[in-house]
Amino acid sequence: MVLDGLSAAWTLAASPTRRSLSVNATYDAYHDELRCVSPAANASGAAVEISLNGQQFTTSGVIFEYYELVSVSHLVPSAGPRQGGTAITVFGAGFSHGRDYRCRFSGGTPAVVMATVEGDERIACTTPAPRCGSGACREAVEVSLNSESYSSSGVEFTYHNATVTSLDVVSGPSS
């Protein structure tokens, strides 16, 4: 099936003029869904409607929520072993408005893991195994509130390859 003239209209509800913006949309037959990019807006929410001919639009009133860009300030801990599995807390701002939280670790191929919001300034996730090469290396950790758009703060997690090979003192008193 080929659909021509697809568009989506965004009515910016928080706008004093309740202005409408139209954007082009594409039909994904495999997933049976219409896809478009949200227009830039300062509004907190926008009603999204679709049209097959660019003239008559649906009136379903489904709302798309806009939120401020999120930022990452630091990680605790900021380092862990190469095998991954380190529980980290990501600190930053603007985390409470999401619905589908993720942490993305850079590397040759980025790895995305599920995350849990712990407040407006904290998200928890677990480090995957690194993709940044052998030995100690770093990967930037970014967060998403919707599993699509990610922060771009560049805060890094360091993977180390620490091992104990010997001890200078091999025994001591118990407490």
DSSP file (Angstrom, degrees, kcal/mol; ACC not computed):
  #  RESIDUE AA STRUCTURE BP1 BP2  ACC     N-H-->O    O-->H-N    N-H-->O    O-->H-N    TCO  KAPPA ALPHA  PHI   PSI    X-CA   Y-CA   Z-CA
    1    1 A M              0   0    0      0, 0.0     2,-0.5     0, 0.0    28,-0.1   0.000 360.0 360.0 360.0 134.7    0.0    0.0    0.0
    2    2 A V        -     0   0    0      2,-0.0     2,-0.5     0, 0.0     0, 0.0  -0.964 360.0-164.5-114.9 127.6    1.3    3.5   -0.9
    3    3 A L        -     0   0    0     -2,-0.5     2,-0.3    24,-0.1     3,-0.3  -0.956   6.4-168.8-114.3 125.1    0.0    6.5    1.0
    4    4 A D        +     0   0    0     -2,-0.5    22,-0.0     1,-0.2    -2,-0.0  -0.782  64.5  27.5-108.1 155.2    0.7   10.0   -0.4
    5    5 A G  S    S+     0   0    0     -2,-0.3    49,-0.2     1,-0.2     2,-0.2   0.710  74.8 167.7  74.0  21.4    0.1   13.3    1.3
    6    6 A L        +     0   0    0     -3,-0.3    19,-1.2    19,-0.2     2,-0.3  -0.464   5.5 157.5 -69.4 136.3    0.6   12.0    4.8
    7    7 A S  E     -AB  24  51A   0     44,-1.8    44,-2.2    17,-0.2     2,-0.4  -0.986  31.4-142.6-152.5 161.7    1.0   14.7    7.4
    8    8 A A  E     -AB  23  50A   0     15,-2.5    15,-2.5    -2,-0.3     2,-0.4  -0.987  13.4-148.5-126.4 138.2    0.7   15.2   11.1
    9    9 A A  E     -AB  22  49A   0     40,-2.6    40,-2.4    -2,-0.4     2,-0.6  -0.899   5.0-159.0-108.4 135.9   -0.6   18.4   12.7
   10   10 A W  E     -AB  21  48A   0     11,-3.0    11,-1.9    -2,-0.4     2,-0.7  -0.960   1.9-161.2-114.4 114.4    0.6   19.5   16.1
   11   11 A T  E     -AB  20  47A   0     36,-2.7    36,-2.2    -2,-0.6     2,-1.2  -0.871  17.8-139.3 -96.4 114.1   -1.7   21.9   18.0
   12   12 A L  E >   - B   0  46A   0      7,-2.2     3,-1.3    -2,-0.7     6,-0.3  -0.604  17.6-170.0 -80.1  99.7    0.4   23.6   20.7
   13   13 A A  T 3  S+     0   0    0     -2,-1.2    -1,-0.2    32,-0.9    33,-0.2   0.812  82.0  51.2 -63.2 -34.7   -1.9   23.7   23.6
   14   14 A A  T 3  S+     0   0    0     31,-0.9    -1,-0.3    -3,-0.1    32,-0.1   0.560  86.8 104.5 -82.7  -6.2    0.2   25.9   25.8
   15   15 A S  S X  S-     0   0    0     -3,-1.3     3,-1.2     1,-0.1    -4,-0.0  -0.542  75.5-133.2 -74.3 137.6    0.6   28.5   23.0
   16   16 A P  T 3  S+     0   0    0      0, 0.0    -1,-0.1     0, 0.0    -3,-0.0   0.808 109.6  42.0 -61.3 -27.2   -1.6   31.6   23.5
   17   17 A T  T 3  S-     0   0    0     -5,-0.1     3,-0.1     2,-0.0    -4,-0.1   0.489 100.5-134.7 -96.1  -3.3   -2.7   31.4   19.9
   18   18 A R    <   -     0   0    0     -3,-1.2    -5,-0.1    -6,-0.3    -4,-0.0   0.911  39.3-171.0  47.4  46.4   -3.2   27.6   20.0
   19   19 A R        -     0   0    0     -7,-0.2    -7,-2.2    -8,-0.1     2,-0.4  -0.289  14.4-135.8 -69.8 152.3   -1.3   27.6   16.6
   20   20 A S  E     -A   11   0A   0     -9,-0.2     2,-0.4    -3,-0.1    -9,-0.2  -0.887  14.6-166.7-111.0 141.3   -1.1   24.5   14.5
   21   21 A L  E     -A   10   0A   0    -11,-1.9   -11,-3.0    -2,-0.4     2,-0.4  -0.983   8.9-149.4-123.6 136.9    2.0   23.2   12.7
   22   22 A S  E     -A    9   0A   0     -2,-0.4     2,-0.3   -13,-0.2   -13,-0.2  -0.888  15.2-177.9-107.2 139.6    2.0   20.6   10.1
   23   23 A V  E     -A    8   0A   0    -15,-2.5   -15,-2.5    -2,-0.4     2,-0.1  -0.944  32.1-101.5-129.6 153.3    5.0   18.2    9.5
   24   24 A N  E     -A    7   0A   0     -2,-0.3    13,-0.5   -17,-0.2     2,-0.3  -0.419  37.8-164.0 -71.3 149.9    5.5   15.5    7.0
   25   25 A A  E     -D   36   0B   0    -19,-1.2     2,-0.4    11,-0.1    11,-0.2  -0.938   8.0-147.2-132.5 155.5    5.0   11.9    8.0
   26   26 A T  E     -D   35   0B   0      9,-2.8     9,-3.2    -2,-0.3     2,-0.5  -0.941  15.9-128.2-123.4 148.7    6.0    8.5    6.6
   27   27 A Y  E     -D   34   0B   0     -2,-0.4     2,-0.8     7,-0.2     7,-0.2  -0.842  11.4-156.4 -98.1 127.2    4.1    5.3    6.8
   28   28 A D  E  >> -D   33   0B   0      5,-3.4     5,-1.7    -2,-0.5     4,-1.2  -0.872   8.5-173.1-101.6  99.8    6.0    2.2    8.0
   29   29 A A  T  45S+     0   0    0     -2,-0.8    -1,-0.2     1,-0.2     5,-0.0   0.844  79.8  59.7 -65.3 -34.6    4.2   -0.7    6.6
   30   30 A Y  T  45S+     0   0    0      1,-0.2    -1,-0.2    -3,-0.1    -2,-0.0   0.910 120.5  26.4 -61.6 -42.6    6.2   -3.3    8.5
   31   31 A H  T  45S-     0   0    0     -3,-0.2    -1,-0.2     2,-0.2    -2,-0.2   0.461 104.1-129.1 -97.3  -3.5    5.2   -1.9   11.8
   32   32 A D  T  <5 +     0   0    0     -4,-1.2     2,-0.3     1,-0.2    -3,-0.2   0.949  65.3 123.8  51.8  55.3    1.9   -0.4   10.5
   33   33 A E  E   < -D   28   0B   0     -5,-1.7    -5,-3.4     2,-0.0     2,-0.4  -0.983  61.6-124.8-144.1 155.3    2.6    3.0   12.0
   34   34 A L  E     -D   27   0B   0     -2,-0.3     2,-0.4    -7,-0.2    -7,-0.2  -0.827  28.9-160.9 -97.7 135.7    2.9    6.6   11.0
   35   35 A R  E     +D   26   0B   0     -9,-3.2    -9,-2.8    -2,-0.4     2,-0.3  -0.957  19.1 152.3-125.0 138.2    6.2    8.3   11.8
   36   36 A C  E     -D   25   0B   0     -2,-0.4     2,-0.5   -11,-0.2   -11,-0.1  -0.959  40.9-110.1-151.4 167.6    7.1   12.0   12.1
   37   37 A V        -     0   0    0    -13,-0.5   -13,-0.0    -2,-0.3    -2,-0.0  -0.886  36.5-117.6-103.8 131.3    9.4   14.3   13.9
   38   38 A S        -     0   0    0     -2,-0.5     2,-0.1     1,-0.1     3,-0.1  -0.426  31.0-118.8 -66.8 138.1    8.0   16.6   16.5
   39   39 A P        -     0   0    0      0, 0.0     2,-0.1     0, 0.0    -1,-0.1  -0.406  36.4 -91.8 -73.2 155.4    8.4   20.3   15.7
   40   40 A A        +     0   0    0     -2,-0.1     2,-0.3     2,-0.0     0, 0.0  -0.426  60.5 156.8 -64.9 139.1   10.4   22.5   18.0
   41   41 A A        -     0   0    0     -2,-0.1    -3,-0.0     2,-0.1     0, 0.0  -0.986  48.6-144.7-160.8 155.6    8.2   24.2   20.7
   42   42 A N        +     0   0    0     -2,-0.3    -1,-0.1     3,-0.0    -2,-0.0   0.414  68.9 114.9 -98.2  -3.0    8.3   25.7   24.1
   43   43 A A        -     0   0    0      1,-0.1    23,-0.1    24,-0.0     3,-0.1  -0.224  68.3-135.2 -68.3 156.8    4.9   24.3   24.9
   44   44 A S  S    S+     0   0    0      1,-0.2    22,-1.3    21,-0.1     2,-0.3   0.725  85.4   5.8 -83.5 -22.8    4.4   21.8   27.6
   45   45 A G  E     - C   0  65A   0     20,-0.3   -32,-0.9     2,-0.0   -31,-0.9  -0.993  59.3-162.8-157.6 155.7    2.0   19.7   25.5
   46   46 A A  E     -BC  12  64A   0     18,-2.2    18,-3.2    -2,-0.3     2,-0.3  -0.993  23.1-126.1-144.3 134.3    0.6   19.4   22.0
   47   47 A A  E     -BC  11  63A   0    -36,-2.2   -36,-2.7    -2,-0.4     2,-0.5  -0.639  28.1-149.6 -76.1 135.3   -2.3   17.6   20.5
   48   48 A V  E     +BC  10  62A   0     14,-3.0    14,-0.6    -2,-0.3     2,-0.3  -0.936  20.8 171.0-113.5 126.4   -1.3   15.4   17.6
   49   49 A E  E     -B    9   0A   0    -40,-2.4   -40,-2.6    -2,-0.5     2,-0.3  -0.900  17.6-142.6-128.2 158.1   -3.6   14.7   14.7
   50   50 A I  E     -B    8   0A   0     -2,-0.3     8,-2.1   -42,-0.2     2,-0.3  -0.859   9.6-167.4-124.1 159.3   -3.1   13.0   11.4
   51   51 A S  E     -B    7   0A   0    -44,-2.2   -44,-1.8    -2,-0.3     6,-0.1  -0.996  18.6-158.7-142.6 143.6   -4.3   13.4    7.8
   52   52 A L  S    S+     0   0    0      4,-0.4   -48,-0.1    -2,-0.3     5,-0.1   0.573 100.6  28.9 -93.8 -12.8   -4.1   11.3    4.7
   53   53 A N  S    S-     0   0    0      3,-0.4   -47,-0.1   -46,-0.1    -1,-0.1   0.373 104.5-113.4-128.7   2.9   -4.7   14.3    2.4
   54   54 A G  S    S+     0   0    0      2,-0.3     3,-0.1   -49,-0.2   -48,-0.1   0.549 103.5  68.1  76.4   7.2   -3.3   17.3    4.2
   55   55 A Q  S    S+     0   0    0      1,-0.3     2,-0.5     0, 0.0    -1,-0.1   0.705  89.6  47.8-122.3 -55.7   -6.8   18.8    4.6
   56   56 A Q  S    S-     0   0    0      0, 0.0    -3,-0.4     0, 0.0    -4,-0.4  -0.826  70.3-169.5 -96.4 127.5   -9.0   16.8    6.9
   57   57 A F        -     0   0    0     -2,-0.5    -6,-0.2    -6,-0.1   -49,-0.1  -0.824  24.9-105.8-115.5 153.2   -7.4   15.8   10.2
   58   58 A T        -     0   0    0     -8,-2.1     3,-0.1    -2,-0.3    -1,-0.1  -0.194  18.7-148.1 -63.8 166.8   -8.4   13.5   13.0
   59   59 A T        +     0   0    0      1,-0.1    -1,-0.1   -10,-0.1   -10,-0.1  -0.198  54.0 126.2-131.0  41.6   -9.7   15.0   16.2
   60   60 A S        -     0   0    0    -12,-0.1   -11,-0.1     2,-0.1    -1,-0.1   0.762  59.4-142.3 -76.6 -25.6   -8.5   12.4   18.7
   61   61 A G        +     0   0    0      1,-0.2     2,-0.2   -13,-0.1   -12,-0.1   0.736  32.4 169.8  73.1  22.7   -6.7   14.8   21.0
   62   62 A V  E     -C   48   0A   0    -14,-0.6   -14,-3.0     1,-0.1     2,-0.4  -0.529  27.4-135.7 -68.6 132.5   -3.7   12.6   21.8
   63   63 A I  E     -C   47   0A   0    -16,-0.2     2,-0.5    -2,-0.2   -16,-0.2  -0.774  14.4-158.5-101.7 133.2   -1.1   14.7   23.6
   64   64 A F  E     -C   46   0A   0    -18,-3.2   -18,-2.2    -2,-0.4     2,-0.5  -0.929  22.0-140.8-100.6 128.6    2.7   14.8   23.0
   65   65 A E  E     -C   45   0A   0     -2,-0.5     2,-0.3   -20,-0.2   -20,-0.3  -0.811   9.1-154.8 -99.2 126.7    4.5   16.2   26.1
   66   66 A Y        -     0   0    0    -22,-1.3     2,-0.3    -2,-0.5   -24,-0.0  -0.727  16.3-179.3 -91.2 146.2    7.5   18.5   25.7
   67   67 A Y        -     0   0    0     -2,-0.3     3,-0.1     3,-0.0   -24,-0.0  -0.966  33.4 -91.0-141.1 160.0   10.1   18.7   28.4
   68   68 A E        -     0   0    0     -2,-0.3    29,-0.1     1,-0.1     2,-0.1  -0.291  55.9 -88.7 -64.4 152.7   13.3   20.6   29.0
   69   69 A L        -     0   0    0      1,-0.1     2,-0.2    82,-0.0    -1,-0.1  -0.377  45.3-130.3 -61.2 140.4   16.6   19.0   27.9
   70   70 A V        -     0   0    0     73,-0.1    82,-0.4    -3,-0.1     2,-0.3  -0.577  20.5-159.7 -91.2 157.7   18.1   16.8   30.5
   71   71 A S  E     -E   93   0C   0     22,-1.5    22,-1.9    -2,-0.2     2,-0.5  -0.987  12.0-140.1-138.3 149.7   21.7   17.0   31.6
   72   72 A V  E     +E   92   0C   0     -2,-0.3    20,-0.3    20,-0.2     3,-0.1  -0.922  18.8 174.9-107.0 130.4   24.1   14.6   33.4
   73   73 A S  E     -     0   0C   0     18,-3.2     2,-0.3    -2,-0.5    19,-0.2   0.810  61.0 -23.7-103.4 -41.5   26.5   16.2   36.0
   74   74 A H  E     -E   91   0C   0     17,-1.2    17,-3.0    81,-0.1    -1,-0.4  -0.986  52.1-124.6-164.4 168.9   28.3   13.1   37.5
   75   75 A L  E     -E   90   0C   0     -2,-0.3    15,-0.2    15,-0.2     3,-0.1  -0.920  22.4-126.4-122.1 145.2   28.2    9.4   38.2
   76   76 A V  E    S+E   89   0C   0     13,-2.1    13,-2.5    -2,-0.3     2,-0.1  -0.954 103.0  19.0-134.5 117.2   28.5    7.5   41.5
   77   77 A P  S    S-     0   0    0      0, 0.0    -1,-0.3     0, 0.0    12,-0.1   0.697  79.8-167.5 -72.8 166.4   30.6    5.4   41.3
   78   78 A S        +     0   0    0     -2,-0.1    80,-2.6    -3,-0.1     2,-0.3   0.364  69.8  40.2-100.7   3.9   32.4    6.8   38.3
   79   79 A A  E     +h  158   0D   0     78,-0.2    80,-0.2    59,-0.0    -1,-0.0  -0.987  60.3 154.0-149.2 155.1   34.5    3.6   37.8
   80   80 A G  E     -h  159   0D   0     78,-2.1    80,-2.6    -2,-0.3     5,-0.1  -0.967  44.9 -56.4-168.3 177.8   34.1   -0.1   37.9
   81   81 A P  E >   -h  160   0D   0      0, 0.0     3,-1.6     0, 0.0     5,-0.2  -0.224  44.7-116.5 -71.1 156.2   35.3   -3.5   36.6
   82   82 A R  T 3  S+     0   0    0     78,-1.5    79,-0.1     1,-0.3     3,-0.1   0.746 107.8  69.5 -63.0 -26.2   35.5   -4.4   32.9
   83   83 A Q  T 3  S-     0   0    0      1,-0.2    -1,-0.3    46,-0.2    46,-0.2   0.600  98.4-140.2 -71.8  -6.3   33.0   -7.2   33.2
   84   84 A G    <   +     0   0    0     -3,-1.6    -1,-0.2    44,-0.2    45,-0.1  -0.310  62.7 120.5  78.6-168.1   30.2   -4.6   33.8
   85   85 A G        +     0   0    0     42,-3.4     2,-0.5     1,-0.3    -1,-0.1   0.561  37.7 144.4  85.8   9.6   27.4   -5.1   36.3
   86   86 A T        -     0   0    0     -5,-0.2    41,-2.5    41,-0.2     2,-0.5  -0.715  48.2-134.5 -83.1 124.2   28.3   -2.0   38.4
   87   87 A A  E     - F   0 126C   0     -2,-0.5     2,-0.3    39,-0.2    39,-0.2  -0.680  33.2-176.1 -76.2 121.5   25.2   -0.4   39.8
   88   88 A I  E     - F   0 125C   0     37,-3.1    37,-2.0    -2,-0.5     2,-0.5  -0.873  24.8-141.4-120.8 154.3   25.6    3.4   39.2
   89   89 A T  E     -EF  76 124C   0    -13,-2.5   -13,-2.1    -2,-0.3     2,-0.6  -0.973  16.6-150.7-110.9 125.3   23.6    6.5   40.1
   90   90 A V  E     -EF  75 123C   0     33,-3.8    33,-2.0    -2,-0.5     2,-0.3  -0.859  12.5-158.8 -97.0 121.9   23.5    9.1   37.4
   91   91 A F  E     +EF  74 122C   0    -17,-3.0   -18,-3.2    -2,-0.6   -17,-1.2  -0.797  37.0 100.8-102.6 144.5   23.1   12.6   38.8
   92   92 A G  E     -E   72   0C   0     29,-1.6     2,-0.3    -2,-0.3   -20,-0.2  -0.873  60.8 -70.4 179.0-145.1   21.8   15.6   36.8
   93   93 A A  E    S+E   71   0C   0    -22,-1.9   -22,-1.5    -2,-0.3    28,-0.2  -0.992  90.4  27.1-143.4 147.9   18.7   17.6   36.2
   94   94 A G    >   +     0   0    0     -2,-0.3     3,-0.5    26,-0.3    27,-0.2   0.720  68.3 131.8  83.6  23.9   15.3   17.3   34.7
   95   95 A F  G >   +     0   0    0     25,-2.5     3,-1.0     1,-0.2    25,-0.2   0.660  50.2  77.3 -83.7 -15.9   14.8   13.5   35.1
   96   96 A S  G 3  S+     0   0    0      1,-0.2    -1,-0.2    24,-0.2    24,-0.1   0.578  80.2  68.0 -78.0  -8.2   11.3   13.3   36.6
   97   97 A H  G <  S+     0   0    0     -3,-0.5    -1,-0.2    23,-0.1    -2,-0.1   0.349  80.3 103.5 -94.3   8.9    9.3   14.0   33.4
   98   98 A G    <   -     0   0    0     -3,-1.0    48,-0.2     1,-0.1     3,-0.1  -0.218  44.5-172.7 -88.0 176.1   10.1   10.7   31.6
   99   99 A R  S    S+     0   0    0     46,-2.5     2,-0.2     1,-0.1    47,-0.2   0.421  83.0  38.5-138.6 -15.1    8.2    7.5   31.0
  100  100 A D  B    S-j  146   0E   0     45,-2.4    47,-0.7     2,-0.1     2,-0.1  -0.662  78.0-163.3-145.2  80.7   10.8    5.2   29.4
  101  101 A Y        +     0   0    0     14,-0.3    14,-1.5    -2,-0.2     2,-0.3  -0.414  13.9 167.8 -80.0 140.5   14.2    5.6   31.0
  102  102 A R  E     -KL 114 144F   0     42,-1.8    42,-2.1    12,-0.2     2,-0.4  -0.984  26.6-146.4-144.6 152.9   17.5    4.4   29.5
  103  103 A C  E     -KL 113 143F   0     10,-2.4    10,-2.8    -2,-0.3     2,-0.5  -0.981  18.3-158.1-114.6 135.3   21.2    4.9   30.0
  104  104 A R  E     -KL 112 142F   0     38,-3.1    38,-2.4    -2,-0.4     2,-0.5  -0.967   1.0-158.5-118.2 128.2   23.4    4.8   26.9
  105  105 A F  E     -KL 111 141F   0      6,-3.1     6,-2.3    -2,-0.5    36,-0.2  -0.910  16.9-135.4-105.9 124.7   27.1    3.9   27.1
  106  106 A S        +     0   0    0     34,-2.4    25,-0.4    -2,-0.5     2,-0.3  -0.125  48.0 115.1 -70.4 174.8   29.3    5.1   24.2
  107  107 A G  S    S-     0   0    0      1,-0.2    25,-0.2    23,-0.1    32,-0.0  -0.932  85.3 -43.0 151.8-169.1   31.8    2.9   22.6
  108  108 A G  S    S+     0   0    0     23,-1.2    -1,-0.2     1,-0.3    24,-0.1   0.950 140.8  12.1 -51.8 -52.2   32.4    1.3   19.2
  109  109 A T  S    S-     0   0    0     -3,-0.1    -1,-0.3    22,-0.1    -4,-0.1  -0.990  99.0-117.9-123.2 118.2   28.7    0.4   19.2
  110  110 A P        -     0   0    0      0, 0.0     2,-0.4     0, 0.0    -4,-0.2  -0.205  22.7-143.8 -57.7 145.4   26.7    2.2   22.0
  111  111 A A  E     -K  105   0F   0     -6,-2.3    -6,-3.1    -5,-0.1     2,-0.5  -0.938   9.8-157.9-111.1 134.1   25.0   -0.1   24.6
  112  112 A V  E     -K  104   0F   0     -2,-0.4     2,-0.3    -8,-0.2    -8,-0.2  -0.944  12.1-178.3-114.7 130.5   21.6    0.9   26.0
  113  113 A V  E     -K  103   0F   0    -10,-2.8   -10,-2.4    -2,-0.5    14,-0.0  -0.904  33.1 -97.8-125.3 154.5   20.4   -0.4   29.3
  114  114 A M  E     -K  102   0F   0     -2,-0.3    12,-0.5   -12,-0.2     2,-0.3  -0.327  41.7-163.2 -64.9 151.5   17.1    0.1   31.2
  115  115 A A  E     -G  125   0C   0    -14,-1.5     2,-0.4    10,-0.1   -14,-0.3  -0.931  12.9-140.7-136.7 160.6   17.2    2.7   34.0
  116  116 A T  E     -G  124   0C   0      8,-2.5     8,-3.0    -2,-0.3     2,-0.3  -0.987  19.8-128.8-124.7 129.7   15.0    3.6   37.0
  117  117 A V  E     +G  123   0C   0     -2,-0.4     6,-0.2     6,-0.2     3,-0.1  -0.599  23.5 178.2 -77.6 135.8   14.2    7.2   38.0
  118  118 A E  E     -     0   0C   0      4,-2.8     2,-0.3     1,-0.5     5,-0.2   0.275  65.3 -43.3-117.0   6.4   14.9    7.9   41.6
  119  119 A G  E >  S-G  122   0C   0      3,-0.8     3,-1.0     1,-0.1    -1,-0.5  -0.866  78.4 -61.7 150.5 178.3   14.0   11.6   41.6
  120  120 A D  T 3  S+     0   0    0     -2,-0.3   -25,-2.5     1,-0.2   -26,-0.3   0.729 134.7  34.4 -64.2 -20.8   14.3   14.7   39.5
  121  121 A E  T 3  S+     0   0    0    -28,-0.2   -29,-1.6   -27,-0.2     2,-0.4   0.316 112.2  62.9-117.8   7.8   18.1   14.6   39.9
  122  122 A R  E <   +FG  91 119C   0     -3,-1.0    -4,-2.8   -31,-0.2    -3,-0.8  -0.995  44.3 174.7-143.0 136.3   18.9   10.8   40.0
  123  123 A I  E     -FG  90 117C   0    -33,-2.0   -33,-3.8    -2,-0.4     2,-0.4  -0.994  19.2-147.8-131.9 139.6   18.6    7.8   37.7
  124  124 A A  E     +FG  89 116C   0     -8,-3.0    -8,-2.5    -2,-0.4     2,-0.3  -0.893  27.8 149.5-109.5 138.6   19.9    4.3   38.5
  125  125 A C  E     -FG  88 115C   0    -37,-2.0   -37,-3.1    -2,-0.4     2,-0.4  -0.947  39.1-113.6-153.7 173.8   21.3    1.9   35.9
  126  126 A T  E     -F   87   0C   0    -12,-0.5   -39,-0.2    -2,-0.3   -23,-0.1  -0.942  31.8-115.4-118.6 134.5   23.8   -1.0   35.6
  127  127 A T        -     0   0    0    -41,-2.5   -42,-3.4    -2,-0.4   -41,-0.2  -0.407  25.0-143.7 -68.9 138.1   26.9   -0.8   33.5
  128  128 A P        -     0   0    0      0, 0.0   -44,-0.2     0, 0.0   -42,-0.1  -0.383  41.8 -74.6 -83.9 174.9   27.2   -3.2   30.5
  129  129 A A        -     0   0    0    -46,-0.2   -46,-0.2   -45,-0.1   -47,-0.1  -0.482  65.3-101.7 -64.9 145.2   30.5   -4.8   29.5
  130  130 A P        -     0   0    0      0, 0.0    -1,-0.1     0, 0.0   -23,-0.1  -0.262  26.5-167.2 -73.7 158.5   32.6   -2.1   27.7
  131  131 A R        +     0   0    0    -25,-0.4   -23,-1.2    -3,-0.1     3,-0.1   0.108  66.3  97.8-121.0  14.6   33.1   -1.7   24.0
  132  132 A C  S    S-     0   0    0      1,-0.3     6,-0.2   -25,-0.2     2,-0.1   0.201  93.1 -91.2 -96.0  15.9   36.0    0.8   24.3
  133  133 A G        -     0   0    0      4,-0.1    -1,-0.3    -3,-0.1     2,-0.1  -0.410  57.9 -43.8 105.9 177.4   38.9   -1.7   23.9
  134  134 A S  S    S+     0   0    0     -2,-0.1    27,-0.1    -3,-0.1    -3,-0.0  -0.384 100.9  18.9 -83.0 162.8   41.0   -3.7   26.2
  135  135 A G  S    S-     0   0    0     -2,-0.1     2,-0.2    25,-0.1    -3,-0.1  -0.264 116.7 -15.8  75.4-167.0   42.5   -2.5   29.4
  136  136 A A  S    S+     0   0    0     25,-0.1     2,-0.3    22,-0.1    24,-0.2  -0.486  78.3 155.7 -70.0 138.5   41.2    0.6   31.2
  137  137 A C  E     -I  159   0D   0     22,-2.0    22,-3.4    -2,-0.2     2,-0.3  -0.968  32.3-124.2-157.3 169.0   39.0    2.7   29.1
  138  138 A R  E     -I  158   0D   0     -2,-0.3     2,-0.4    20,-0.2    20,-0.2  -0.916  14.5-172.1-124.5 147.6   36.2    5.3   29.3
  139  139 A E  E     -I  157   0D   0     18,-2.2    18,-2.9    -2,-0.3     2,-0.2  -0.999  27.9-119.2-135.9 136.5   32.7    5.6   27.9
  140  140 A A  E     -I  156   0D   0     -2,-0.4   -34,-2.4    16,-0.3     2,-0.5  -0.483  24.3-145.8 -70.4 142.3   30.3    8.5   28.1
  141  141 A V  E     +L  105   0F   0     14,-3.1    14,-0.4   -36,-0.2     2,-0.3  -0.961  21.6 175.7-114.0 121.8   27.0    7.9   29.9
  142  142 A E  E     -L  104   0F   0    -38,-2.4   -38,-3.1    -2,-0.5     2,-0.3  -0.871  16.3-140.9-121.9 157.1   23.9    9.7   28.6
  143  143 A V  E     -L  103   0F   0     -2,-0.3     8,-2.2   -40,-0.2     2,-0.4  -0.859   7.9-161.6-121.1 154.5   20.3    9.4   29.7
  144  144 A S  E     -LM 102 150F   0    -42,-2.1   -42,-1.8    -2,-0.3     6,-0.2  -0.990  13.5-164.5-132.3 142.0   16.9    9.3   27.9
  145  145 A L  S    S+     0   0    0      4,-0.5   -46,-2.5    -2,-0.4   -45,-2.4   0.522  97.5  29.0 -96.9  -9.9   13.5    9.9   29.3
  146  146 A N  B    S-j  100   0E   0      3,-0.5   -45,-0.2   -47,-0.2    -1,-0.1   0.251 105.2-111.9-135.1  11.7   11.7    8.4   26.3
  147  147 A S  S    S+     0   0    0    -47,-0.7     3,-0.1     2,-0.2   -46,-0.1   0.575 107.4  64.5  63.1  13.8   14.2    5.8   24.9
  148  148 A E  S    S+     0   0    0      1,-0.3     2,-0.5   -46,-0.1    -1,-0.1   0.659  90.9  50.7-124.8 -52.6   14.7    8.0   21.8
  149  149 A S        -     0   0    0      0, 0.0    -4,-0.5     0, 0.0    -3,-0.5  -0.819  68.8-164.4-100.9 129.7   16.3   11.4   22.7
  150  150 A Y  B     -M  144   0F   0     -2,-0.5    -6,-0.2    -6,-0.2   -47,-0.1  -0.799  21.9-108.8-115.4 153.9   19.5   11.3   24.8
  151  151 A S        -     0   0    0     -8,-2.2   -80,-0.1    -2,-0.3    -1,-0.1  -0.189  19.3-150.0 -63.8 168.3   21.4   13.9   26.8
  152  152 A S        +     0   0    0    -82,-0.4   -10,-0.1     1,-0.1    -1,-0.1  -0.265  52.4 125.3-138.2  50.1   24.8   15.1   25.4
  153  153 A S        -     0   0    0    -12,-0.2   -11,-0.1     2,-0.1    -1,-0.1   0.742  59.7-140.5 -85.5 -25.6   26.7   15.9   28.6
  154  154 A G        +     0   0    0      1,-0.2     2,-0.3   -13,-0.1   -12,-0.1   0.677  38.5 161.2  76.2  17.7   29.8   13.7   27.9
  155  155 A V        -     0   0    0    -14,-0.4   -14,-3.1   -83,-0.1     2,-0.3  -0.578  29.9-140.6 -73.9 132.6   30.2   12.5   31.5
  156  156 A E  E     - I   0 140D   0     -2,-0.3     2,-0.4   -16,-0.3   -16,-0.3  -0.720  16.4-152.2-108.0 146.4   32.4    9.4   31.5
  157  157 A F  E     - I   0 139D   0    -18,-2.9   -18,-2.2    -2,-0.3     2,-0.5  -0.925  22.7-140.0-104.2 134.8   32.4    6.1   33.3
  158  158 A T  E     -hI  79 138D   0    -80,-2.6   -78,-2.1    -2,-0.4     2,-0.5  -0.865   7.7-155.7-102.3 124.8   35.9    4.4   33.6
  159  159 A Y  E     -hI  80 137D   0    -22,-3.4   -22,-2.0    -2,-0.5     2,-0.3  -0.839  17.5-165.6 -92.7 130.8   36.2    0.7   33.2
  160  160 A H  E     -h   81   0D   0    -80,-2.6   -78,-1.5    -2,-0.5   -25,-0.1  -0.793  25.4-147.2-117.9 163.5   39.3   -0.7   34.9
  161  161 A N        +     0   0    0     -2,-0.3     2,-0.2   -80,-0.2   -25,-0.1  -0.355  38.8 164.7-120.5  48.0   41.1   -4.0   34.7
  162  162 A A        +     0   0    0      2,-0.0     2,-0.3     0, 0.0   -80,-0.1  -0.448   6.0 167.6 -75.8 138.6   42.3   -4.2   38.3
  163  163 A T        -     0   0    0     -2,-0.2     2,-0.6     0, 0.0    -2,-0.1  -0.977  35.5-120.8-141.9 154.8   43.6   -7.5   39.7
  164  164 A V        +     0   0    0     -2,-0.3     3,-0.1     1,-0.2    -2,-0.0  -0.877  33.2 167.2 -96.3 121.3   45.4   -8.4   42.9
  165  165 A T        -     0   0    0     -2,-0.6     2,-0.3     1,-0.4    -1,-0.2   0.707  62.4 -14.2-106.2 -27.5   48.7  -10.1   42.1
  166  166 A S        -     0   0    0      0, 0.0    -1,-0.4     0, 0.0     2,-0.4  -0.984  53.8-131.4-165.7 166.7   50.4  -10.0   45.5
  167  167 A L        -     0   0    0     -2,-0.3     3,-0.2     1,-0.1    -3,-0.0  -0.979   7.8-150.1-125.5 139.6   50.4   -8.5   49.0
  168  168 A D  S    S+     0   0    0     -2,-0.4     2,-0.5     1,-0.3    -1,-0.1   0.897  99.2  33.0 -71.0 -41.0   53.3   -7.0   50.9
  169  169 A V  S    S-     0   0    0      1,-0.1    -1,-0.3     3,-0.0     3,-0.0  -0.978  70.5-175.6-116.1 120.8   51.8   -8.1   54.2
  170  170 A V        +     0   0    0     -2,-0.5     2,-0.3    -3,-0.2    -1,-0.1   0.430  63.9  28.6-101.7   0.6   49.9  -11.3   53.9
  171  171 A S        +     0   0    0      2,-0.0    -1,-0.0     0, 0.0     0, 0.0  -0.980  57.6 162.2-153.2 164.3   48.5  -11.6   57.4
  172  172 A G        -     0   0    0     -2,-0.3     2,-0.0    -3,-0.0    -3,-0.0  -0.975  43.6 -66.7-172.2 170.0   47.4   -9.5   60.3
  173  173 A P        -     0   0    0      0, 0.0     2,-0.1     0, 0.0    -2,-0.0  -0.309  47.6-119.6 -69.7 151.5   45.4   -9.4   63.6
  174  174 A S              0   0    0      1,-0.1     0, 0.0    -2,-0.0     0, 0.0  -0.424 360.0 360.0 -80.2 165.5   41.6   -9.8   63.5
  175  175 A S              0   0    0     -2,-0.1    -1,-0.1     0, 0.0     0, 0.0   0.497 360.0 360.0 -77.3 360.0   39.4   -7.1   64.9
